[in-house]
């Protein structure tokens, strides 16, 4: 997993990954270490299970690669084929409920190639939630809510995401264990706890980034390994 995932994001829902946490969203696959196994497990978790809406929180401390993993799953070919609607919404610490809901509407309407409803900016939160729910009601969807910090952020959007018996899924990335556990308690699902890299993978990543893909010089190995111990 790459360590670039740090900082808070904007409320933009653009699929071009224009985000203040962009380092984590623009990483090439070749730069990733240790992501294949958790990616495949998360993809399988999305595909299996019942027909009801399921929430899959990806939980870990900041900087461990939650956003990077979620993006790799979101862009997976099987996932794209399975879910007719996919939308990525970055929440962040500075979110406002009405702007978050409007971002969701703009992104979902873009995906289905429909014009955004007139008067969107003047609608109240209940009306915004109803628009989202009506649009998703008869479709199998995957919504990613990236960087959810607090329970009230999940509460702000959960009622807009219908339990429509089409096998829809919600990925929720968070560093807050209460958010993760509460979201699955209220809805069928299982917390996906992201584990730290194994020592060898951590060393490979450190050397790749520090020495531009080359091996660590022998005379620096001890120093570098001591630095790495302080980072994990």
Protein Blocks (a to p, Z undefined) as FASTA:
>chain_A
ZZkbgcjddfbfbfklpafklmmmmccfklpghklmmmmmmmmmmmgccfbdcddddddd
ehiommmmmmmmmmpmklmmmpmbdcdddfbjmbcfklmmmmmmmmmmmmnopacdehkl
mpcfklmmmmmmmmmmmcccddddehiabfklmmmmmmmmccehnopacddddfbfklmm
mmmmmpgcdddddddddfklmmmmmmmmmnnopacdfklmmmmmmmmmmmZZ
